[in-house]
């Protein structure tokens, strides 16, 4: 399996094909500035990661039943 933390050679990719995302989202306590909380994903991996975190956040909000969970 490819190490997602390894930045591809600059000449081997188009920057628009890659996304940087937090390993642990800021809304869930992840650091917005710590480089170890960042990972580079291709577009499809990014879509899958965002769907995962959005689903988890929805479930957390539903399960809080009136208790305030951070976020919009």
C-alpha atoms as an extended CHARMM CRD file, in Angstrom:
* protein
*
        72  EXT
         1         1  UNK       CA              0.0000000000        0.0000000000        0.0000000000  PROA      1               0.0000000000
         2         2  UNK       CA              1.2040000000        3.4560000000       -0.8850000000  PROA      2               0.0000000000
         3         3  UNK       CA              2.2560000000        5.7590000000        1.9680000000  PROA      3               0.0000000000
         4         4  UNK       CA             -0.1580000000        8.6970000000        1.6820000000  PROA      4               0.0000000000
         5         5  UNK       CA              2.1860000000       10.9380000000        3.6640000000  PROA      5               0.0000000000
         6         6  UNK       CA              4.8390000000       10.8140000000        0.9670000000  PROA      6               0.0000000000
         7         7  UNK       CA              4.6590000000       13.7800000000       -1.3660000000  PROA      7               0.0000000000
         8         8  UNK       CA              4.9880000000       12.6960000000       -4.9980000000  PROA      8               0.0000000000
         9         9  UNK       CA              7.8080000000       14.1490000000       -7.0780000000  PROA      9               0.0000000000
        10        10  UNK       CA              6.7920000000       17.5790000000       -8.3160000000  PROA      10              0.0000000000
        11        11  UNK       CA              7.2610000000       16.5800000000      -11.9350000000  PROA      11              0.0000000000
        12        12  UNK       CA              5.1160000000       13.4380000000      -11.5990000000  PROA      12              0.0000000000
        13        13  UNK       CA              1.7600000000       14.9490000000      -10.7690000000  PROA      13              0.0000000000
        14        14  UNK       CA             -0.6070000000       17.7830000000      -11.4230000000  PROA      14              0.0000000000
        15        15  UNK       CA             -1.2850000000       19.6190000000       -8.1430000000  PROA      15              0.0000000000
        16        16  UNK       CA             -4.9840000000       19.8120000000       -9.0200000000  PROA      16              0.0000000000
        17        17  UNK       CA             -5.1470000000       16.0010000000       -8.7140000000  PROA      17              0.0000000000
        18        18  UNK       CA             -4.2810000000       16.0500000000       -4.9860000000  PROA      18              0.0000000000
        19        19  UNK       CA             -5.9740000000       17.3290000000       -1.8410000000  PROA      19              0.0000000000
        20        20  UNK       CA             -4.6200000000       17.9870000000        1.6490000000  PROA      20              0.0000000000
        21        21  UNK       CA             -6.9560000000       16.9370000000        4.4610000000  PROA      21              0.0000000000
        22        22  UNK       CA             -6.6960000000       16.6930000000        8.2290000000  PROA      22              0.0000000000
        23        23  UNK       CA             -6.2510000000       13.1610000000        9.5770000000  PROA      23              0.0000000000
        24        24  UNK       CA             -8.3980000000       14.1960000000       12.5540000000  PROA      24              0.0000000000
        25        25  UNK       CA            -10.7230000000       17.0580000000       11.6150000000  PROA      25              0.0000000000
        26        26  UNK       CA            -10.3270000000       20.2980000000       13.5420000000  PROA      26              0.0000000000
        27        27  UNK       CA            -13.9900000000       20.0940000000       14.5940000000  PROA      27              0.0000000000
        28        28  UNK       CA            -13.1140000000       16.8370000000       16.3920000000  PROA      28              0.0000000000
        29        29  UNK       CA            -10.0130000000       18.1850000000       18.1150000000  PROA      29              0.0000000000
        30        30  UNK       CA             -7.4210000000       17.8220000000       15.3690000000  PROA      30              0.0000000000
        31        31  UNK       CA             -4.7650000000       20.4900000000       14.9770000000  PROA      31              0.0000000000
        32        32  UNK       CA             -5.2530000000       22.8650000000       12.0600000000  PROA      32              0.0000000000
        33        33  UNK       CA             -1.5250000000       23.6290000000       11.9220000000  PROA      33              0.0000000000
        34        34  UNK       CA              0.3400000000       20.4550000000       12.9450000000  PROA      34              0.0000000000
        35        35  UNK       CA              1.8660000000       18.8810000000        9.8050000000  PROA      35              0.0000000000
        36        36  UNK       CA              1.4410000000       15.4190000000       11.3390000000  PROA      36              0.0000000000
        37        37  UNK       CA             -2.3340000000       15.9890000000       11.1770000000  PROA      37              0.0000000000
        38        38  UNK       CA             -2.2080000000       16.4430000000        7.3930000000  PROA      38              0.0000000000
        39        39  UNK       CA             -2.3090000000       13.8430000000        4.6720000000  PROA      39              0.0000000000
        40        40  UNK       CA             -2.2280000000       14.1360000000        0.8850000000  PROA      40              0.0000000000
        41        41  UNK       CA             -4.9490000000       12.2260000000       -0.9190000000  PROA      41              0.0000000000
        42        42  UNK       CA             -5.9050000000       11.8600000000       -4.5260000000  PROA      42              0.0000000000
        43        43  UNK       CA             -9.2910000000       13.2280000000       -5.5150000000  PROA      43              0.0000000000
        44        44  UNK       CA            -11.1830000000        9.9350000000       -5.0490000000  PROA      44              0.0000000000
        45        45  UNK       CA             -9.5910000000        9.2460000000       -1.6460000000  PROA      45              0.0000000000
        46        46  UNK       CA            -10.4720000000       12.7930000000       -0.5780000000  PROA      46              0.0000000000
        47        47  UNK       CA            -14.1150000000       12.3050000000       -1.5670000000  PROA      47              0.0000000000
        48        48  UNK       CA            -14.2580000000        9.0510000000        0.4090000000  PROA      48              0.0000000000
        49        49  UNK       CA            -12.6130000000       10.6460000000        3.4740000000  PROA      49              0.0000000000
        50        50  UNK       CA            -14.9790000000       13.6230000000        3.4270000000  PROA      50              0.0000000000
        51        51  UNK       CA            -17.9940000000       11.3210000000        3.1410000000  PROA      51              0.0000000000
        52        52  UNK       CA            -16.7010000000        9.2510000000        6.0700000000  PROA      52              0.0000000000
        53        53  UNK       CA            -16.1830000000       12.2800000000        8.3420000000  PROA      53              0.0000000000
        54        54  UNK       CA            -19.5120000000       13.8590000000        7.3200000000  PROA      54              0.0000000000
        55        55  UNK       CA            -21.3350000000       10.6080000000        8.1060000000  PROA      55              0.0000000000
        56        56  UNK       CA            -19.5820000000       10.3440000000       11.4810000000  PROA      56              0.0000000000
        57        57  UNK       CA            -20.4140000000       13.9510000000       12.3720000000  PROA      57              0.0000000000
        58        58  UNK       CA            -24.0800000000       13.4310000000       11.4670000000  PROA      58              0.0000000000
        59        59  UNK       CA            -24.1990000000       10.3460000000       13.7000000000  PROA      59              0.0000000000
        60        60  UNK       CA            -22.5260000000       12.2050000000       16.5680000000  PROA      60              0.0000000000
        61        61  UNK       CA            -24.9710000000       15.0790000000       16.2640000000  PROA      61              0.0000000000
        62        62  UNK       CA            -27.9500000000       12.7120000000       16.1910000000  PROA      62              0.0000000000
        63        63  UNK       CA            -26.7110000000       10.7860000000       19.2020000000  PROA      63              0.0000000000
        64        64  UNK       CA            -26.1270000000       13.9600000000       21.2130000000  PROA      64              0.0000000000
        65        65  UNK       CA            -29.9400000000       14.4540000000       21.4590000000  PROA      65              0.0000000000
        66        66  UNK       CA            -30.0100000000       18.0920000000       22.3350000000  PROA      66              0.0000000000
        67        67  UNK       CA            -26.4840000000       18.3520000000       23.6990000000  PROA      67              0.0000000000
        68        68  UNK       CA            -24.4910000000       20.8160000000       21.6120000000  PROA      68              0.0000000000
        69        69  UNK       CA            -21.9020000000       19.2440000000       19.3080000000  PROA      69              0.0000000000
        70        70  UNK       CA            -19.4680000000       21.7300000000       17.7440000000  PROA      70              0.0000000000
        71        71  UNK       CA            -20.1080000000       22.7730000000       14.2050000000  PROA      71              0.0000000000
        72        72  UNK       CA            -22.5560000000       24.5890000000       12.0000000000  PROA      72              0.0000000000
